[in-house]
Every structure is written in C-alpha cells, then in structure tokens.
Amino acid sequence: MERSMFFPGIFLTAGFLLISLPAQGISPSQTQKPHAGETVNTSSPCADDRMGQMKSKANSGDPSAQFHLGLLYLNGICAEPDIDEGIGLLEKAAHGNYANAATMLGNLYLDGSVVEEDLDKARDLFLIAAQQGEIEAQHKVGLLFLKYPKSEKSRDTGLDWLGKAVAQKDAFSAVILGLIHKRGLYGVVKDNCLAREWFDIALDIGVPNRESRHHVVSLRQSTIC
C-alpha cells in the first residue's frame, strides 16, 4: 500500500481513501493524458532524431517537451539518470502551466522520496494544476489547505477545492467532505445531515471497488441525520 503522509484521523477508518502518491520509479507512461493541442508520437523516445527534436523544443520553452524530457532524465531512459536536470525541466514545464508536470512535481514534493519534502511547494504546484481542472490536484490541494492552513481563509479554500473535485465526479473527495462534516474536523461544525448527503453523492458518482463502496455504505449507515 502506498504511503499516506497525513490525515490519519480520517484514514484509520477509511483506509481505502489513502492519497495516491507516485512510486519511486517515475515512468513516462504516467503522463496521463496529452496536454491540450499536443499530438502523441508513438516512436521510441530514444531515437536520435526524436531526442534531438525533444531537446530542441525543450530549450525553446515547449512545456510538453520539457515534461517528457524531464521524465526521461529522472528515469535514466535514453540518458544517464540526472535528478537535478529532470526536476529542473519539470519545474519549467509546470510554470509553463503544463498541468501534468505540476501534478507530478507536487506529488514528488509531497512524497519526499526523490526530492526533499516541501509541502508549500507541493501546494503551489497542485494549485497550478487545480486551476486548470486537474481532479487529482484539486483533491490534494484541498487537503493541504485544510491540514496545513496558511491563513484564516485556508479552511474555506480547502473545502472549495474538494467541492470542485466532486463537481468533476471525484467520489473520494465527496467521502472526505462527508467525513469532515461527520466528525467536525478542521473547525468545521459537525453536521450529520450534510455528511450523509456527501456520502450519498459519493455512492451516486460510483466508488471504485466493492470494498471501498462497503466502507462508504457503512459510514453512511452510521451517520444518523
């Protein structure tokens, strides 16, 4: 099971909701979906002509090329492993508003296995991706604002981002909101009726597997409105 860094009070009773973090090996297959407007090249990334084109585009500021080239350096594919070069390229891509790069870097700073853990950087990077509609980033930036508040507005900001993830059919965020209202976490007033509504929303969206769904059904049944 992947390591969860925080929210033990939630995840002791809903362990299936562990925040997904990347494994130490980072594969180009983790690029998720193509960025808007980019095409997918299925030829070997190690082909001389393709590597040359990728480096040229990266040097010219193409965030997609920076992202994919950064992954190759991180994994030591087509070149010797170079963590600093790989992270530097992902940073450039992320700050070029390449959402996949921002999400992956956020995970790396959250996990702390490839780079030194830095929750502030993780939050800032997830925020870049969240603002572009990335569900995973919306979920994680919401949790970070709640767990590590930066201001009096952090709680509301965190709840808002979780709500935006739910609006994009993220059942896990709905369960988290249910748990927050059921237990009165992070200064939120306990509200069993609202908690039950969030659990219902999660079940309507569809919880991924039978065991997880059973957990949510149990939470709902134990929430008396």
C-alpha positions in Angstrom: 0.0 0.0 0.0 1.3 3.4 -0.9 2.3 5.7 2.0 -0.1 8.3 3.3 1.6 11.4 4.8 -1.3 12.9 6.7 -4.9 12.7 7.8 -4.5 9.6 10.0 -7.7 10.5 11.8 -9.6 10.1 8.6 -7.8 7.2 7.1 -7.7 4.9 10.1 -11.4 4.2 9.5 -11.4 4.8 5.7 -8.0 3.4 4.7 -9.1 3.0 1.1 -9.0 6.7 0.7 -5.2 7.0 1.1 -3.9 9.8 -1.0 -2.3 8.3 -4.1 1.4 9.1 -4.3 3.8 8.1 -7.1 6.1 5.2 -6.6 9.9 5.9 -6.6 10.2 4.9 -10.2 8.6 7.5 -12.4 7.6 6.3 -15.8 6.8 8.2 -19.0 3.6 6.2 -19.0 2.5 8.3 -16.0 2.0 11.3 -18.3 -1.8 10.6 -18.1 -3.5 12.4 -20.9 -1.9 14.6 -23.7 -1.8 18.3 -22.9 -4.3 20.4 -25.0 -3.2 20.8 -28.5 -0.3 18.3 -28.4 0.0 15.2 -30.6 1.2 11.8 -29.4 4.3 10.3 -31.0 4.4 6.6 -30.6 8.0 6.1 -31.9 10.8 5.2 -29.5 11.8 8.3 -27.4 15.4 7.1 -27.7 15.6 7.5 -31.4 18.3 10.1 -32.2 16.0 12.3 -34.3 13.3 12.3 -31.7 15.6 13.0 -28.8 17.1 15.9 -30.8 13.7 17.3 -31.6 12.6 17.0 -27.9 15.7 18.7 -26.6 15.4 21.5 -29.2 11.7 22.1 -28.3 12.5 22.0 -24.6 15.3 24.5 -25.0 12.8 26.7 -26.9 10.4 26.7 -24.0 7.9 24.0 -25.1 6.4 22.7 -21.8 5.3 19.4 -23.2 8.8 18.6 -24.4 10.2 19.8 -21.1 7.9 17.5 -19.2 8.6 14.4 -21.3 12.4 15.0 -21.4 12.4 15.6 -17.7 10.8 12.2 -17.2 13.5 10.5 -19.3 16.2 12.1 -17.2 14.5 11.1 -13.9 14.3 7.5 -15.1 17.6 7.3 -16.8 16.0 6.5 -20.1 17.9 7.4 -23.2 20.4 9.2 -21.0 22.2 8.8 -17.6 19.9 9.5 -14.7 20.0 13.1 -13.7 17.6 14.1 -11.0 18.5 17.8 -11.0 18.1 18.1 -14.7 14.8 16.2 -14.6 13.4 18.2 -11.8 14.5 21.4 -13.4 12.7 20.5 -16.7 9.6 19.6 -14.8 9.7 22.9 -12.9 9.9 24.8 -16.2 7.0 22.8 -17.7 4.9 23.3 -14.5 5.5 27.0 -14.5 4.6 27.0 -18.2 1.2 25.8 -17.0 1.6 22.2 -18.1 -0.8 20.6 -15.7 0.7 17.1 -15.8 4.1 18.4 -14.8 2.6 20.5 -12.0 0.7 17.5 -10.6 3.7 15.1 -10.8 6.1 17.6 -9.2 3.5 18.2 -6.5 3.5 14.5 -5.8 7.3 14.4 -5.6 7.5 17.2 -3.1 4.6 15.7 -1.1 6.3 12.2 -1.1 9.9 13.3 -0.4 11.5 10.2 -1.9 13.0 11.8 -5.0 13.3 15.4 -3.7 13.3 16.8 -0.2 9.7 17.0 1.1 8.3 20.5 0.8 4.6 20.9 1.5 4.5 24.6 0.5 5.9 23.7 -3.0 3.6 20.8 -3.3 0.6 23.0 -2.6 1.7 25.7 -5.0 2.3 23.1 -7.8 -1.0 21.4 -7.2 -2.7 24.8 -7.3 -1.3 25.4 -10.8 -2.8 22.1 -12.0 -6.0 22.5 -10.0 -6.7 25.8 -11.6 -6.6 24.0 -15.0 -9.2 21.5 -13.9 -7.0 18.5 -12.9 -9.1 16.5 -10.4 -6.2 14.8 -8.6 -4.6 18.2 -8.0 -7.9 19.7 -6.8 -8.3 16.9 -4.3 -4.8 17.2 -3.0 -4.5 21.0 -2.8 -7.8 21.0 -0.9 -6.5 18.5 1.6 -3.2 20.5 2.0 -5.1 23.8 2.6 -7.2 22.0 5.3 -4.3 20.2 7.1 -1.7 23.0 6.8 -3.6 26.3 6.8 -1.8 29.4 5.7 -4.4 31.9 6.7 -7.9 32.2 8.2 -9.3 31.5 4.7 -7.5 28.3 4.2 -10.3 26.1 5.5 -12.8 27.6 3.1 -10.3 27.3 0.3 -9.7 23.7 1.0 -13.4 22.8 1.2 -13.9 24.7 -2.0 -11.3 22.7 -3.9 -12.7 19.4 -2.7 -16.1 20.6 -3.9 -14.7 21.4 -7.3 -13.2 17.9 -7.5 -16.6 16.4 -6.6 -18.2 18.5 -9.3 -15.9 16.6 -11.7 -17.2 13.3 -10.3 -14.5 12.6 -7.8 -16.1 10.2 -5.3 -13.1 10.2 -2.9 -13.4 14.0 -2.4 -17.1 13.6 -1.6 -16.3 11.0 1.0 -13.6 13.2 2.6 -16.2 16.1 2.8 -18.6 13.6 4.4 -16.0 12.6 7.0 -15.1 16.3 7.7 -18.7 17.2 8.4 -19.4 13.9 10.3 -16.5 14.5 12.7 -16.3 18.3 12.8 -12.7 18.2 11.5 -10.6 21.4 10.8 -13.0 23.6 12.7 -16.0 22.6 10.6 -19.2 22.4 12.6 -20.5 18.8 12.8 -23.5 18.2 10.6 -24.6 14.6 10.1 -27.3 15.5 7.6 -24.7 17.3 5.4 -22.2 14.5 5.9 -24.8 11.9 4.8 -25.5 14.0 1.7 -21.8 13.8 0.8 -21.7 10.1 1.3 -24.8 9.8 -0.9 -23.1 11.8 -3.6 -20.0 9.6 -3.4 -22.2 6.5 -3.9 -24.1 8.1 -6.8 -20.8 9.0 -8.5 -19.5 5.5 -8.0 -16.9 4.3 -5.6 -14.2 2.3 -7.5 -14.3 -1.1 -5.9 -16.6 -3.3 -3.7 -14.5 -3.0 -0.5 -14.3 0.8 -0.8 -18.0 1.0 -1.6 -18.8 -1.1 1.5 -16.8 1.4 3.7 -18.8 4.3 2.3 -22.1 2.5 2.8 -21.1 1.7 6.4 -20.1 5.4 7.0 -23.5 6.5 5.6 -25.4 4.0 7.8 -23.6 5.1 10.9 -24.4 8.8 10.2 -27.7 9.5 11.8 -29.5 12.5 10.5 
